[in-house]
Amino acid sequence: MQIMTLTRRAMILGAAASLGGCSALSSINEAATPLDTYDLSPAAGSGAGRRSGVTLLVALPNAPASIATDRIMVKPSAAAVTYLPDARWSDELPALVQSLLVRSIAGTGQMGYVGPSEAGPMPDLALLSRIDAFQVEVNNAALIAKIDVSLTLLRDSDQSVIKTAAFQNEVTAGNDTPAAIVAAFQAILDTLLPQMATWAAKG
């Protein structure tokens, strides 16, 4: 199903508001409809340099409630939020991004152990992250995938901040199908994940 234009979406939202009690039945029907599920792939950073025995645990990223879901968010305007009607991520976005970070950093081969903070040995370092944007923005006829993630590396022993950095990029989707939109997100990650992985692995 293609993304609705802003005008058509506004008409449908206005009609939905007038339906009153019908909205609950509509929600039940939508919940019963299976959605196509899309995954994203890790991309390791540079493997150059000596391997260390450092242990790194990656915390579950913080994210606004509108992003912290398994739905693919669309912003038709600065204040409006909606979601692709027939597609979802393979997991809630914070968990998906955490997994991508773990696998990308581990893929550098420069650290002794990399894993999620929910399990693993006592860490030397901890990686905190905040997802500020992970959405499709509608700009005239263009659909632009946008990702903005901030990382903070901590020394676990005293919780002191070692360094912090922000990583962001955007890519215009080839068309308005879910597959094309997900491909745009993956294109961004193919650039950002190696940068983030190399940055974190250098400690």
N, C-alpha and C positions, 0 to 999 in steps of 0.2 A: 504494500500500500504506500502511495506516495505521500509526502508531507503536504498538508493542506496549506494554501496560501494564507497570509494573515487575514485578508478580507473574509475568506470562506470560514476560517477558524472563528473569527469574531461572530459571524452569523450563527454558527453552530453553538458557540458558547451562549449566545443570547437566547437561542431556542431552548437550550438545556435548562437555563435558569427559569424559563416559563413552565417547564414540565412538572416542577414540584416533586410530588411523591414518586414520579416515574424514575427519578435519578437513582434510587436505591436498586430498582430492578435492573436498570442499565448497568450499574456497577457489578451486580451479580453476574450478569451475562458476560461482561468484559473479563471478569475474574476467571470464568469458565473457559475462555478462549485461549488456547495455547499460543505462546509467543515464540517467534524464532529467537534462538539464543546465540549470542556472539561472544567469542573469546578474543583476548589480545595476547601477543607473544612478547617474551622478554628479548632484550638486545644487550649483550654483554659489552662492557667497555674495554679499554686497552688492557692487554695482559702483560705489557712491558713492565719491567721492574722486578725486584726480588719478592718472593713470596714470604709473607710474615705469618707468625702464629697468632695474630690478633683475632679475637672473637668479637663479632658484631651482631647485635640483635636489632631487628627492624620493627619499630612499633607500628601498630595500626594507625594509618593516617587520620588526622582530624579533617572534617569536611562539613560544610553546611548541610542541613537536613535535606535540602532540595537535590544535593549531589549524592548524599549517602544512601543510595538506593541501587537496585539492580536495573532500573530503567534508564534509558539513554535520553538525557535532558536536551531540550531545545528551548532557546530563548528567542522568540519572535520579536521582542523589543527589550529594552533595558530592564523593565520592571516585570515583564511577563515570563512565566515558566510553564512549559508543557513537556510532554515526553513523546518519543516515537510510539505510535499506537500499536505496532505489531512487532516490536523487537525489544530485547532485554540483554543485559550483560550476563555472563556466566556466573557471576557472584555479585554481592553488593560492592559498589565501586571501591570503598576503602580497602576491603579485603583483596580485591583484584589488584589494586595498585601496590599493596604490600607484597603480594606474591611476585609481581613483576619486578619490584625493587630487589627482593631477596634473590631471585634467580639471575637477574642481570648483574648484581654485585658479585655473587658467587661465581658467575661465569668469567670474571676477570682472572680467577685463579690466584689472586694476590693475598687472600686472607685465609686464616686457619679455619674459621667457621663463620658462616652467615646463615641466620635463620630468623623466624618470627619471634617477637618478644614473648609470645604466649608459652613458648617452650624452648629448651636449650640450656647449655651450660652458662655459668656465670660469665657475663660479657666484660670485655675490656672497653668496648665502645657501644653506644646506643644511637640509632638513627631515628630522629623524629621527623615527621613530615606533615604538611598541611596542603590540602587540595583547594586552591582558590578558584579554579575554573577547570571544568571537564565537560564541555557542552558544545552544542551546535548553535551558532548565532546566525540569524537570518539578516542578510544585508542586501536589500533590493532583491534581485533574483538569485543571489549567491548564497550557498549554505557553507558556512565556515566553521570547521572543527577547531576548537581552541582548548589548550591545556596550559595550566599555570600551577606549578607545584613548588613549594618552598621546603628546603631540607635544612635540618640542624643536626650537627654531629656533637654528641656529648661524650665526655669521659665518665664512665659509669661510677668509678670509685668516689668521686666528689661532685658528680653532676655538673661539672663545669662545661661551658660551651667552648668547643674547639673552633668551630667555624659554622657559618650559615650561608646559604646561597639560594637564589630563586632561578627556576628553569621554566621557560615558557616558549610556546611556538603556536602557529596556526597554519592550517592547510585548507584550501577550498575543496569541497567534495566534488567528484566528477558529475554526480547527479543526485537526485533526492531519494534514492533507494537506500534502505538500511545497509546493504552490503557496501555501497559506495561511501556512505558516511563512516562506517566502521573502518574501511580502508584508509580514510583520511586520518582518523585517530591513530591507526597503526603507523602511518607515515610520520606523524609527529613523534610517536614513541621511538621509532627507529632512529630518530635524531637525538631525542632527549635522554632516553635510557642509557645509552653509552656514555653520555656526558655525566649523568648522575652517578652511574656505577664507577666510573674512573675517579670522580670527585670524592666519593665515599671511600673507595678502596685505598686512596692515598693517605687517609687518616689525618 
